[in-house]
């Protein structure tokens, strides 16, 4: 009796521990991944600037504040970006114009975290909408790290989920990264 119980427990343990191959393949088929470059096109609305310890210069690009400024706060900037060179696996899902609302809190060297929302219009009327964060954004060297999360509306992306993780090295104008769609 004890032997039969031990065998049954062993079989149950093995069945529960091993994923079913069909289910594993099914889950992997749900994701599309590919590389894409994001590039700045224009600024539609410059940021509202606050300069802690200094004064605004009135410039629409750094230096936003006078040299004695200790911290720079920018809010509600509106930028237009485009997706370039997408991998064929995701090209149909990431074309078109991206509008970013940009908020930043930077040190006197114009480096700090940024965040906001985005709306990514695709040809044919579909769009991604969501939020983005950047723990590192340097407005002088263009170095950045960026993550985006959004949801699709319309067409082939209706109800889908978009994730983007990428960045740029100092001196690089493009943010390159990986798109994941499910």
Helices and strands as residue ranges (DSSP letters): H 2-17, H 21-29, E 32-45, E 48-52, E 71-84, G 91-93, E 97-107, E 111-121, E 127-138, E 144-153, G 155-157, E 161-168, E 174-181
